[in-house]
């Protein structure tokens, strides 16, 4: 059994037994829970990492150029596959958590469709492309790149093993939390830029972590009160570059190797259908 499988099995068993979990109401920053590692991937292929960096740059500059009225309709095409599949998944925790394909889009139409799928509002073609560029840039920063079982094994960002539905619902009930309070570490503490204090240390890549949305907020922007399994909490900068966590119910951007090298082949968005 791999280290990841052992970690998940132990975590699930402990959750079912409710060992080491403090039964607290949401908003209690002293809540404690079990240490669970959901991703323990090997290294990503260097050429894919290089492509992801390039694609992130294209999305950033492409979105900015569209906003300024400077980009052509094909301004993002260099990093897209000839066809891009749009998947949609449930936005809330459900027993059958899977993405379903809703459209297979030619390159020239993909960014417009993605932008409209994300924002669900009328938009010009250029406005939809701008929204899509910003969203894909953020997803390309998520890391944890690996084959995703919810997306037919496609290689995607933000990929980690999910807890069984019964185990996750038990965790939520025992801690008085909801799924949106939980994330998976895409950065280690050493890679995380800003802490309000110095108390938080010791989590690792791929670890399930709780953010107390009901903790008293501080006035400056974009901080979250992150609580470790030991019940130690502190404010961590969650904005300005994505922050250290990927939502437990994550969106994804996926890749395929083509004759031209790696390209973005699919985008998976959580939304009501």
C-alpha positions in Angstrom: 0.0 0.0 0.0 1.3 3.4 -0.9 1.9 6.2 1.6 -1.1 8.1 0.2 -3.4 5.0 0.6 -2.2 4.4 4.1 -2.8 8.1 5.0 -6.3 8.0 3.5 -7.2 4.7 5.1 -6.0 5.7 8.5 -7.7 9.1 8.3 -11.0 7.5 7.2 -10.9 4.9 9.9 -10.2 7.6 12.5 -13.0 9.7 11.2 -15.5 6.9 11.4 -14.4 6.1 14.9 -14.5 9.9 15.7 -11.2 9.4 17.6 -9.4 12.6 18.2 -12.1 14.9 16.9 -13.5 17.6 19.1 -17.3 18.0 18.6 -17.5 21.8 18.3 -19.8 24.3 16.6 -18.7 26.0 13.4 -16.7 29.1 14.2 -14.8 27.6 17.1 -11.1 28.1 16.2 -10.1 25.5 18.7 -11.7 22.7 16.6 -9.4 19.7 16.2 -9.5 16.9 13.6 -7.4 14.1 12.2 -4.3 14.6 10.1 -5.3 13.4 6.6 -3.0 13.5 3.5 -5.0 13.4 0.3 -2.2 13.8 -2.3 1.2 12.3 -2.4 2.1 12.5 -6.1 5.4 11.9 -7.7 7.2 14.5 -9.7 5.4 16.1 -12.7 7.1 15.7 -16.1 9.4 18.7 -16.6 8.0 19.5 -20.1 4.5 19.7 -18.6 5.6 22.0 -15.8 7.2 24.2 -18.4 4.0 24.3 -20.4 1.9 25.1 -17.4 4.1 28.1 -16.7 3.8 29.3 -20.3 0.0 28.7 -20.3 -0.3 30.7 -17.1 1.6 33.6 -18.6 -0.6 33.5 -21.8 -3.8 33.5 -19.7 -2.6 36.4 -17.6 -1.5 38.6 -20.5 -4.3 37.4 -22.7 -7.0 38.4 -20.1 -5.4 41.7 -19.5 -5.1 42.4 -23.2 -8.8 41.5 -23.8 -9.7 43.8 -20.9 -7.8 46.6 -22.6 -9.3 45.9 -26.0 -6.0 44.8 -27.6 -6.3 41.0 -28.0 -7.4 39.2 -31.1 -10.1 36.4 -30.8 -7.3 33.8 -31.1 -5.1 35.4 -28.4 -5.2 32.3 -26.2 -5.0 29.7 -29.0 -1.3 28.9 -28.6 -1.9 26.9 -25.4 -5.3 25.3 -26.3 -5.8 22.0 -28.0 -7.7 21.9 -31.3 -10.8 21.0 -29.2 -11.4 21.7 -25.6 -13.9 19.7 -23.5 -16.0 21.6 -20.9 -17.0 19.5 -17.9 -19.5 20.5 -15.2 -19.7 19.0 -11.7 -21.8 19.5 -8.6 -21.0 22.6 -6.6 -21.9 20.9 -3.3 -20.9 17.7 -1.6 -22.9 14.8 -3.1 -22.5 11.1 -2.9 -21.8 10.7 -6.6 -19.3 13.5 -7.1 -18.3 13.4 -10.7 -17.9 15.7 -13.7 -19.9 15.2 -16.9 -18.9 16.6 -20.3 -21.3 19.2 -21.6 -19.6 20.5 -24.7 -16.6 19.8 -27.0 -15.5 23.2 -28.3 -13.3 24.2 -31.2 -10.3 26.2 -30.1 -11.7 29.5 -31.4 -14.9 29.2 -29.3 -13.5 27.6 -26.1 -12.6 30.7 -24.1 -15.9 32.4 -24.7 -17.8 29.3 -23.6 -15.7 28.8 -20.5 -16.1 32.5 -19.5 -19.9 32.3 -19.8 -20.0 28.9 -18.0 -18.2 30.4 -15.0 -20.1 33.6 -14.7 -23.6 32.7 -15.8 -24.4 36.2 -17.0 -24.6 37.9 -20.4 -21.3 39.0 -21.7 -19.7 40.1 -24.9 -17.4 37.6 -26.6 -14.4 39.6 -25.5 -15.7 39.9 -21.9 -16.3 36.2 -21.7 -12.7 35.5 -22.9 -11.3 37.9 -20.3 -13.2 36.1 -17.5 -12.0 32.7 -18.8 -8.4 34.0 -19.0 -8.5 35.0 -15.3 -10.1 31.8 -14.2 -7.7 29.5 -16.1 -4.7 31.5 -14.8 -5.9 30.8 -11.3 -6.5 27.1 -11.9 -3.1 26.8 -13.6 -1.5 27.9 -10.2 -3.2 25.2 -8.2 -0.5 22.6 -8.6 -1.1 19.0 -7.4 -1.0 17.9 -11.1 -1.9 14.2 -11.6 -4.4 11.9 -13.4 -7.9 12.7 -12.1 -10.3 9.8 -11.5 -13.3 12.2 -11.7 -12.3 13.2 -15.2 -11.6 9.8 -16.9 -8.0 9.9 -15.8 -7.1 13.1 -17.5 -4.0 14.9 -16.2 -5.4 17.9 -14.3 -4.5 20.6 -11.8 -5.9 20.4 -8.3 -6.0 16.6 -8.2 -6.2 14.7 -4.9 -7.9 11.7 -3.5 -11.3 12.4 -2.0 -12.5 10.9 1.2 -15.4 8.5 0.9 -18.7 10.4 1.0 -19.6 8.8 4.4 -16.3 9.8 5.9 -16.4 13.4 4.7 -20.0 13.8 5.9 -19.0 12.4 9.3 -16.1 14.8 9.5 -18.4 17.7 8.7 -20.9 16.6 11.3 -18.3 16.0 14.0 -16.7 19.4 13.5 -19.9 21.4 12.8 -18.5 22.6 9.5 -19.5 22.6 5.8 -17.5 21.4 2.8 -16.6 24.9 1.7 -14.7 25.4 5.0 -12.1 22.8 3.9 -9.2 22.9 1.5 -6.2 20.9 0.5 -2.7 22.4 0.8 -1.1 23.4 -2.5 1.8 25.0 -0.7 3.8 24.1 2.4 4.1 26.6 5.2 7.6 27.6 3.9 6.0 28.4 0.5 3.1 30.4 2.0 3.9 34.1 1.9 2.0 35.8 4.7 1.0 34.8 8.2 -0.6 37.2 10.5 1.3 35.7 13.4 3.9 32.9 13.6 1.9 30.0 15.1 1.1 27.9 12.0 3.7 25.4 10.9 3.9 21.8 10.1 1.3 21.0 7.4 2.5 19.4 4.2 1.6 19.3 0.5 -1.8 17.6 -0.1 -3.0 17.9 3.5 -6.7 18.5 4.3 -7.0 21.7 6.3 -9.9 23.7 7.9 -10.5 27.4 7.4 -12.8 28.9 10.0 -15.1 31.2 8.1 -16.8 32.3 11.3 -13.7 33.5 13.0 -13.6 37.2 13.8 -12.2 38.9 10.7 -9.4 41.4 10.4 -9.8 44.6 8.4 -7.2 44.1 5.7 -8.1 42.0 2.6 -8.1 38.4 1.9 -7.1 36.6 5.1 -8.5 33.3 6.3 -8.3 31.7 9.8 -6.6 28.4 9.1 -6.8 25.8 11.8 -4.4 22.8 11.9 -5.5 19.3 13.0 -4.0 20.1 16.4 -6.4 23.0 16.9 -3.8 25.7 16.4 -5.1 28.6 14.3 -3.8 31.8 12.8 -4.6 34.2 9.9 -3.1 33.3 6.6 -3.1 35.3 3.4 -5.6 33.6 1.0 -5.6 36.1 -1.9 -3.0 37.8 -4.1 -1.8 34.6 -5.9 -4.3 32.0 -4.8 -3.2 31.3 -1.3 -2.0 28.0 0.1 -5.2 26.0 -0.3 -7.3 24.4 -3.1 -11.0 24.1 -2.3 -12.0 20.5 -1.3 -14.6 20.8 -4.1 -12.1 22.0 -6.7 -12.3 23.1 -10.3 -9.7 21.8 -12.7 -7.8 22.5 -15.9 -6.6 19.4 -17.8 -3.9 18.7 -20.3 -3.2 16.3 -23.2 0.0 15.7 -25.2 -0.5 16.7 -28.8 1.7 16.8 -31.9 2.6 20.3 -30.8 3.4 19.3 -27.3 1.2 19.7 -24.2 -2.0 21.7 -24.6 -5.0 22.5 -22.4 -7.6 19.9 -23.4 -10.3 20.3 -20.8 -11.7 22.6 -18.1 -13.9 21.3 -15.3 -16.2 23.8 -13.5 -18.5 23.2 -10.5 -21.8 24.9 -11.0 -25.6 24.3 -10.9 -26.8 22.7 -14.1 
